[in-house]
Every structure is written in C-alpha cells, then in structure tokens.
Amino acid sequence: MAFSGKFEYGMDASGAPNSKKLKTTRLVGSIESDKHFNSRLKGLGPVRGRRRYVKTVSMLIVMCAAAIVVVSGLALTDASQATVSASARAPGPPHPVYGWTFDADGVTPMTDCEMTFRVVRTGEIITYTEELGANAYVIDMSMFQEGYDAVTWLDILNVTAVKGSQIGWNETAITDNPDGNNQMNVTLNGTAIPEFSTVILPVGGLIALFAVVSLRRKGKEQ
C-alpha cells in the first residue's frame, strides 16, 4: 500500500508562508489492496498452526517408521542366528533328549505345545509342535547341524514350550550318562509376551492413520 502527499502553503500579508495555513493532503492506495494486505496478516496465524501440526505428524510417522526398521533389523538378526552355516562342523553322535510338558501345577498335562530347542553356545534353533493330544516331545542332539559338545559335555540346551498365552522353559547341560540320553520336563507357569514386531506394526499403523485423519480434519476446519 503506497502513500503520497502534497503541501499547500498559505501566504500572509508580507508574502511569506504561513504555517497556520499549512494544508496536507494524503493519497491512499486502493481499498482492495488494503483488504488483501490485512487478510494476509490475519491468515499468518492459521498457516503457522498448520505448519506446526504437519511437522508434529511428520515426526510421529518418522518415529513409527524408525521403530519398524529397528524391529525388522532385530528379526533379521534372529533369523541369521538361527540359520545353519554351510561350513558348520559335522553334527555330533546321536544323543536323545525327551520330556513332558505340564500345566502350572506340574501335574496336569499341557498338550499340543509349540516347542523350541536352542543350543546356548551356538544359538542354533530347532522348532516343532507336539503331536496332537500329546504332552511329550523327543529330539536328538545330532539334529543340530552346528553340532554339540560331545567331548567335554558342557553344552547347555534350552527347551521352551508355549501354549496360547502360557510359556515355560527348562535349561540344562547335556551330559553323558549310562542311559545315553537326557530328560528335560517343562512346566508352563509363565505368561508369554507377544513379540515386539507383532505389537509395534499395528500400533504404528494406527498412529499413522490417526495422524492423517486428524490432519485432513484440521485442514477442513481451516
């Protein structure tokens, strides 16, 4: 908006300018331009608010994406640990490990459990599900392709059983004994915690969906 002006001097009897008769005229820019300028000033508040809102939503989405990437990396790490190397040493001699799975009272059979067997030293894992209606399992240490310590018998075997939301495990050293096997029973007396990936992915998706819906609603209100 531009301003301009002119001065008109009144003259007294002697011909000198008279300040009392000084007149000033101001020319103001168009009314439409003035309204446009004011509307832009009023609009700065909502624009800045939307920018802050978008920035916050973007940060939430980035955090969710970062969490998903971290979880994926952890899952890949676990998978790589469970993968058997082609250059692994030859499996050890046959050595059965067997046992039964029970409820928290240690007496009631807990059937159809999902079993996980892990040699603590190597990290190699074998999984399978008990036969339908059975609460017994049996594996052989020779099934571990990375082998086990059949010389000093110092390897630790972790046996974990999961049924629904219940979990239990037994961790015992594999020993050489006259029977040529080891018995490891498992009592399911704990609560299984869902894997992190099964929690963060749905939660991250809900947060992102909520952010998008809120952003669209905020835009309509503006």
C-alpha positions as CSV (number, residue, x, y, z in Angstrom):
1,M,0.0,0.0,0.0
2,A,1.6,3.3,-1.2
3,F,1.3,6.7,0.4
4,S,1.9,10.1,-1.2
5,G,1.2,13.7,-0.3
6,K,1.5,17.4,-1.2
7,F,1.7,20.5,0.8
8,E,-0.2,23.8,0.2
9,Y,1.2,26.9,1.8
10,G,-1.0,29.9,2.7
11,M,0.6,33.3,2.3
12,D,0.4,36.1,4.9
13,A,0.3,39.8,4.1
14,S,4.1,40.0,3.6
15,G,4.1,37.2,1.1
16,A,5.8,34.7,3.5
17,P,4.4,31.1,4.0
18,N,2.1,30.9,7.0
19,S,2.4,27.6,8.9
20,K,-1.1,28.1,10.3
21,K,-2.5,27.8,6.9
22,L,-0.4,24.7,6.0
23,K,-2.6,22.1,4.4
24,T,-1.6,18.5,3.8
25,T,-3.3,16.0,1.5
26,R,-2.7,12.3,1.7
27,L,-3.4,9.9,-1.1
28,V,-4.0,6.4,0.0
29,G,-3.7,3.2,-2.1
30,S,-6.8,1.3,-3.3
31,I,-9.2,-0.1,-0.7
32,E,-9.0,-3.6,-2.4
33,S,-5.2,-3.7,-1.9
34,D,-5.6,-2.7,1.7
35,K,-8.1,-5.5,2.3
36,H,-5.8,-8.0,0.7
37,F,-2.9,-6.9,2.9
38,N,-5.0,-7.3,6.0
39,S,-6.3,-10.7,5.0
40,R,-2.8,-11.9,4.6
41,L,-1.8,-10.7,8.0
42,K,-4.8,-12.5,9.6
43,G,-4.0,-15.7,7.7
44,L,-0.5,-16.0,9.1
45,G,-1.7,-17.5,12.4
46,P,-3.6,-20.4,10.9
47,V,-0.8,-21.1,8.4
48,R,1.8,-21.3,11.1
49,G,-0.5,-23.5,13.2
50,R,-0.9,-25.9,10.3
51,R,2.8,-26.0,9.7
52,R,3.4,-26.9,13.3
53,Y,0.8,-29.6,13.1
54,V,2.2,-31.1,9.9
55,K,5.7,-31.0,11.5
56,T,4.4,-32.9,14.6
57,V,2.6,-35.5,12.5
58,S,5.7,-36.0,10.3
59,M,7.8,-36.6,13.3
60,L,5.4,-39.2,14.6
61,I,5.4,-41.0,11.2
62,V,9.2,-40.9,11.1
63,M,9.4,-42.4,14.6
64,C,7.0,-45.2,13.7
65,A,9.0,-46.0,10.5
66,A,12.2,-46.0,12.5
67,A,10.7,-48.4,15.0
68,I,9.6,-50.7,12.2
69,V,13.1,-50.6,10.7
70,V,14.7,-51.4,14.1
71,V,12.3,-54.3,14.6
72,S,12.9,-55.6,11.1
73,G,16.7,-55.5,11.8
74,L,16.3,-57.4,15.1
75,A,14.1,-60.0,13.3
76,L,16.8,-60.4,10.6
77,T,19.5,-60.8,13.3
78,D,17.5,-63.5,15.0
79,A,16.9,-65.3,11.6
80,S,20.6,-65.1,10.8
81,Q,21.5,-66.6,14.2
82,A,19.1,-69.5,13.5
83,T,20.4,-70.1,10.0
84,V,22.8,-73.0,9.8
85,S,26.1,-72.3,8.2
86,A,27.2,-74.5,5.3
87,S,30.7,-74.5,6.8
88,A,29.5,-75.7,10.2
89,R,31.2,-78.6,11.8
90,A,29.7,-82.1,11.5
91,P,26.8,-83.0,13.8
92,G,27.7,-84.9,16.9
93,P,26.8,-88.5,17.7
94,P,23.2,-89.5,18.5
95,H,22.0,-88.3,21.9
96,P,18.2,-88.2,22.6
97,V,16.6,-85.5,24.7
98,Y,13.0,-86.1,25.8
99,G,10.5,-84.9,28.3
100,W,6.9,-83.9,29.1
101,T,5.1,-80.6,29.3
102,F,2.8,-79.8,32.2
103,D,0.5,-77.0,33.4
104,A,1.5,-74.7,36.2
105,D,0.7,-77.3,38.9
106,G,3.4,-79.5,37.4
107,V,1.0,-82.5,37.2
108,T,-1.8,-81.7,34.6
109,P,-0.5,-82.5,31.1
110,M,-0.2,-79.5,28.7
111,T,-0.7,-80.8,25.2
112,D,0.0,-79.5,21.7
113,C,2.7,-77.2,22.8
114,E,5.0,-75.3,20.4
115,M,8.5,-76.5,21.3
116,T,11.8,-74.6,20.7
117,F,15.2,-76.2,21.3
118,R,18.3,-74.0,21.4
119,V,21.9,-74.8,22.0
120,V,23.0,-71.8,24.0
121,R,26.6,-71.8,22.8
122,T,25.9,-71.8,19.1
123,G,22.5,-70.2,19.1
124,E,21.1,-72.8,16.7
125,I,17.4,-73.4,17.0
126,I,15.1,-76.3,16.2
127,T,11.3,-75.9,16.5
128,Y,8.3,-78.2,16.1
129,T,4.8,-78.8,17.6
130,E,3.9,-81.7,19.8
131,E,1.7,-84.3,18.3
132,L,-2.0,-83.7,18.5
133,G,-3.2,-84.5,22.0
134,A,0.2,-85.4,23.3
135,N,2.3,-83.7,26.0
136,A,5.6,-85.4,25.2
137,Y,8.5,-84.5,23.0
138,V,11.7,-86.1,21.8
139,I,14.6,-84.8,19.7
140,D,18.2,-85.9,19.1
141,M,21.2,-83.7,19.6
142,S,22.5,-85.0,16.3
143,M,19.8,-82.9,14.6
144,F,21.7,-79.7,15.3
145,Q,23.8,-79.2,12.2
146,E,26.3,-77.0,14.0
147,G,26.9,-79.8,16.4
148,Y,27.1,-80.0,20.2
149,D,29.9,-80.7,22.7
150,A,30.1,-84.5,22.8
151,V,33.7,-84.3,24.3
152,T,33.6,-82.3,27.5
153,W,29.7,-82.3,27.6
154,L,29.5,-78.6,28.6
155,D,26.8,-77.5,26.2
156,I,23.5,-76.1,27.6
157,L,20.2,-76.9,25.9
158,N,17.2,-74.5,26.4
159,V,13.8,-76.2,25.9
160,T,10.9,-73.8,25.7
161,A,7.2,-74.7,25.5
162,V,4.4,-72.3,24.5
163,K,0.7,-73.0,24.6
164,G,-1.5,-70.0,23.9
165,S,-0.5,-67.3,26.4
166,Q,1.4,-69.7,28.6
167,I,5.1,-70.3,28.5
168,G,7.7,-72.3,30.3
169,W,11.3,-73.5,29.8
170,N,14.0,-75.7,31.1
171,E,17.7,-75.1,30.6
172,T,20.1,-77.9,31.4
173,A,23.5,-79.1,30.5
174,I,23.7,-82.0,28.0
175,T,25.5,-84.8,29.9
176,D,27.0,-88.1,29.1
177,N,25.3,-90.7,31.2
178,P,24.8,-94.5,31.2
179,D,21.3,-94.1,29.7
180,G,22.8,-92.2,26.8
181,N,20.0,-89.5,26.9
182,N,18.7,-86.6,28.9
183,Q,15.2,-85.9,30.3
184,M,14.0,-82.3,30.5
185,N,10.4,-81.7,31.6
186,V,8.9,-78.3,31.1
187,T,6.2,-76.6,33.3
188,L,4.3,-73.8,31.7
189,N,3.9,-71.4,34.6
190,G,4.5,-68.0,33.0
191,T,2.8,-65.6,30.6
192,A,4.1,-65.4,27.0
193,I,4.9,-61.8,25.9
194,P,4.0,-61.1,22.3
195,E,6.9,-60.4,20.0
196,F,7.8,-56.7,19.6
197,S,7.1,-56.8,15.9
198,T,3.6,-58.1,16.4
199,V,2.9,-55.1,18.6
200,I,4.7,-52.2,17.0
201,L,3.4,-52.7,13.5
202,P,-0.3,-52.5,14.3
203,V,0.3,-49.6,16.8
204,G,2.4,-47.7,14.2
205,G,-0.3,-48.2,11.6
206,L,-3.0,-46.9,13.9
207,I,-0.9,-43.8,14.9
208,A,-0.2,-43.0,11.2
209,L,-3.9,-43.4,10.3
210,F,-5.0,-41.2,13.2
211,A,-2.5,-38.6,12.2
212,V,-3.7,-38.5,8.6
213,V,-7.4,-38.3,9.6
214,S,-6.6,-35.5,12.1
215,L,-4.6,-33.6,9.6
216,R,-7.4,-33.8,7.0
217,R,-10.0,-32.7,9.6
218,K,-7.7,-29.8,10.7
219,G,-7.4,-28.7,7.1
220,K,-11.2,-28.7,6.6
221,E,-11.7,-26.6,9.7
222,Q,-9.2,-24.0,8.5
